[in-house]
Amino acid sequence: MLTGIVIDALDVVHMDRFWLDATRGRTGGLQLRFVPTAKPKTAHKNRLHLDLAGGPDWEAEVARLLTLGATRVDIGQGDAPWDVLADPEGNEFCVLRPGHPGVLADSGLVAICLDVAEEDRYAQCAFWQSQADWHAVESHDWGVRLRRRPTSTVSLVMGPPAAPKTARNRLRLEITQRDCEPGEFLDAGGNEFHVTG
């Protein structure tokens, strides 16, 4: 079962505090776990990122996140109905505006977005349905959305475009499986993920 996200951090304590405040502690029951690394983020866009709900006053929410230490970034999003920010260590995340499709909460973490090449979409969907015990609730040109339950506030969204894989992912999904050897493995698209017992 999908139980969390593992995030590499230069400053584990600072990143933990930032994300606790950024999500207002609302993570849909998923754990954000920070592990120390000595390697800073490269300029490449992460293949896994988080989406937060902006709520009815999304501009104030963006301002609040900037005050917490986020920065605005341009990853080529153009005039999209969301704002792209980066956490204090450069990991991109989106703040979704009101009325965004698939958002079931006004604040906190609402989506985990995994870049998946269009030709790999169905293989990745099948893989993550089997590993995460989440189920597809939507399938569109933009990708596939999985949820633990139809009313779960957090979804796993998989779709193109897929950022090039040049190094180990800084953000990784974490699943809990009984009777399984803990460790780090690769999904169908070559993305690392963690297994805990």
BASELUM-58431 format. One record per residue (C-alpha): residue number from 1; chain; x, y, z. Coordinates in steps of 0.02 Angstrom, whole numbers, plus 50000, padded with zeros to 5 digits. Example, Ala and Ser with C-alpha at 12.3 -4.5 7.8 and 13.67 -1.06 7.14 Angstrom:
// BASELUM-58431
SITE  romi  milo   east  north     up
SITE     1     A  50615  49775  50390
SITE     2     A  50684  49947  50357
***
This chain:
// BASELUM-58431
SITE  romi  milo   east  north     up
SITE     1     A  50000  50000  50000
SITE     2     A  50061  50176  49960
SITE     3     A  50098  50255  50128
SITE     4     A  50211  50402  50093
SITE     5     A  50340  50501  49997
SITE     6     A  50526  50498  50033
SITE     7     A  50617  50662  49998
SITE     8     A  50805  50688  49993
SITE     9     A  50854  50840  50097
SITE    10     A  51013  50936  50132
SITE    11     A  50930  51002  50292
SITE    12     A  50807  50870  50353
SITE    13     A  50740  50974  50499
SITE    14     A  50710  51130  50393
SITE    15     A  50625  51033  50252
SITE    16     A  50515  50937  50374
SITE    17     A  50459  51101  50452
SITE    18     A  50429  51183  50282
SITE    19     A  50320  51041  50217
SITE    20     A  50224  51023  50381
SITE    21     A  50181  51209  50369
SITE    22     A  50154  51206  50180
SITE    23     A  50028  51063  50189
SITE    24     A  49954  51127  50354
SITE    25     A  49982  50947  50411
SITE    26     A  49852  50886  50286
SITE    27     A  49930  50745  50187
SITE    28     A  49784  50626  50168
SITE    29     A  49864  50503  50289
SITE    30     A  50026  50493  50189
SITE    31     A  50192  50518  50277
SITE    32     A  50320  50640  50207
SITE    33     A  50487  50566  50260
SITE    34     A  50649  50664  50237
SITE    35     A  50816  50576  50219
SITE    36     A  50985  50663  50224
SITE    37     A  51086  50688  50066
SITE    38     A  51244  50785  50027
SITE    39     A  51192  50814  49845
SITE    40     A  51095  50972  49804
SITE    41     A  50957  50968  49674
SITE    42     A  51014  50990  49494
SITE    43     A  50930  51108  49372
SITE    44     A  50824  50966  49300
SITE    45     A  50639  50959  49341
SITE    46     A  50594  50820  49463
SITE    47     A  50497  50673  49391
SITE    48     A  50389  50666  49547
SITE    49     A  50312  50822  49624
SITE    50     A  50173  50868  49745
SITE    51     A  50016  50971  49713
SITE    52     A  49938  51076  49850
SITE    53     A  49762  51147  49849
SITE    54     A  49761  51336  49840
SITE    55     A  49584  51350  49907
SITE    56     A  49462  51489  49871
SITE    57     A  49594  51623  49903
SITE    58     A  49737  51541  49808
SITE    59     A  49832  51705  49789
SITE    60     A  49842  51722  49979
SITE    61     A  49896  51540  49991
SITE    62     A  50036  51568  49865
SITE    63     A  50091  51722  49964
SITE    64     A  50090  51618  50125
SITE    65     A  50198  51484  50044
SITE    66     A  50321  51616  49980
SITE    67     A  50332  51684  50158
SITE    68     A  50374  51507  50219
SITE    69     A  50524  51501  50101
SITE    70     A  50454  51441  49934
SITE    71     A  50507  51527  49773
SITE    72     A  50421  51548  49605
SITE    73     A  50494  51442  49464
SITE    74     A  50463  51428  49278
SITE    75     A  50468  51251  49207
SITE    76     A  50382  51301  49046
SITE    77     A  50206  51293  49119
SITE    78     A  50148  51446  49021
SITE    79     A  49975  51512  49066
SITE    80     A  49922  51360  49168
SITE    81     A  49782  51359  49299
SITE    82     A  49908  51328  49437
SITE    83     A  50062  51412  49509
SITE    84     A  50230  51324  49508
SITE    85     A  50339  51352  49660
SITE    86     A  50493  51267  49731
SITE    87     A  50527  51220  49910
SITE    88     A  50683  51289  49998
SITE    89     A  50792  51155  49915
SITE    90     A  50725  51182  49740
SITE    91     A  50597  51041  49726
SITE    92     A  50453  51097  49617
SITE    93     A  50273  51088  49675
SITE    94     A  50109  51159  49611
SITE    95     A  49974  51261  49696
SITE    96     A  49809  51222  49611
SITE    97     A  49678  51356  49588
SITE    98     A  49493  51336  49635
SITE    99     A  49393  51226  49518
SITE   100     A  49543  51122  49465
SITE   101     A  49477  50951  49408
SITE   102     A  49499  50809  49531
SITE   103     A  49533  50917  49685
SITE   104     A  49430  50857  49833
SITE   105     A  49500  50972  49969
SITE   106     A  49526  51160  49995
SITE   107     A  49700  51145  50073
SITE   108     A  49846  51028  50097
SITE   109     A  49918  50893  49987
SITE   110     A  49795  50843  49849
SITE   111     A  49902  50753  49719
SITE   112     A  50066  50663  49694
SITE   113     A  50115  50685  49511
SITE   114     A  50229  50559  49426
SITE   115     A  50296  50596  49253
SITE   116     A  50254  50450  49139
SITE   117     A  50289  50439  48952
SITE   118     A  50128  50420  48853
SITE   119     A  50179  50250  48788
SITE   120     A  50214  50189  48967
SITE   121     A  50052  50254  49044
SITE   122     A  49956  50091  49052
SITE   123     A  50104  49988  49112
SITE   124     A  50138  50115  49249
SITE   125     A  49954  50122  49296
SITE   126     A  49946  49931  49311
SITE   127     A  50109  49927  49410
SITE   128     A  50054  50060  49536
SITE   129     A  49880  49989  49556
SITE   130     A  49959  49823  49606
SITE   131     A  50093  49899  49719
SITE   132     A  49998  50044  49798
SITE   133     A  49827  49963  49812
SITE   134     A  49755  50122  49738
SITE   135     A  49632  50114  49592
SITE   136     A  49611  50211  49430
SITE   137     A  49467  50334  49442
SITE   138     A  49503  50438  49286
SITE   139     A  49592  50412  49120
SITE   140     A  49614  50556  48997
SITE   141     A  49736  50621  48866
SITE   142     A  49832  50707  49007
SITE   143     A  49855  50544  49103
SITE   144     A  49778  50432  49236
SITE   145     A  49721  50473  49413
SITE   146     A  49724  50341  49551
SITE   147     A  49648  50354  49725
SITE   148     A  49648  50241  49878
SITE   149     A  49459  50263  49888
SITE   150     A  49344  50368  49776
SITE   151     A  49330  50498  49915
SITE   152     A  49515  50505  49961
SITE   153     A  49579  50685  49959
SITE   154     A  49749  50637  49886
SITE   155     A  49770  50560  49714
SITE   156     A  49917  50488  49617
SITE   157     A  49920  50568  49445
SITE   158     A  50026  50492  49307
SITE   159     A  50050  50570  49139
SITE   160     A  50162  50652  49011
SITE   161     A  50273  50739  48981
SITE   162     A  50407  50633  49062
SITE   163     A  50560  50730  49119
SITE   164     A  50723  50648  49065
SITE   165     A  50794  50528  49195
SITE   166     A  50972  50587  49223
SITE   167     A  50998  50540  49405
SITE   168     A  50914  50459  49555
SITE   169     A  50746  50541  49593
SITE   170     A  50746  50660  49742
SITE   171     A  50564  50620  49780
SITE   172     A  50510  50439  49785
SITE   173     A  50351  50346  49826
SITE   174     A  50352  50233  49979
SITE   175     A  50245  50078  49998
SITE   176     A  50220  49964  50147
SITE   177     A  50210  49777  50113
SITE   178     A  50209  49638  50239
SITE   179     A  50319  49488  50204
SITE   180     A  50427  49589  50085
SITE   181     A  50611  49632  50095
SITE   182     A  50630  49819  50133
SITE   183     A  50735  49920  50013
SITE   184     A  50737  50029  49859
SITE   185     A  50670  49963  49694
SITE   186     A  50626  50027  49519
SITE   187     A  50451  50043  49449
SITE   188     A  50403  50004  49269
SITE   189     A  50468  50175  49213
SITE   190     A  50637  50163  49301
SITE   191     A  50586  50272  49449
SITE   192     A  50651  50225  49620
SITE   193     A  50528  50184  49757
SITE   194     A  50546  50123  49936
SITE   195     A  50471  49969  50017
SITE   196     A  50453  49957  50206
SITE   197     A  50392  49806  50303
***
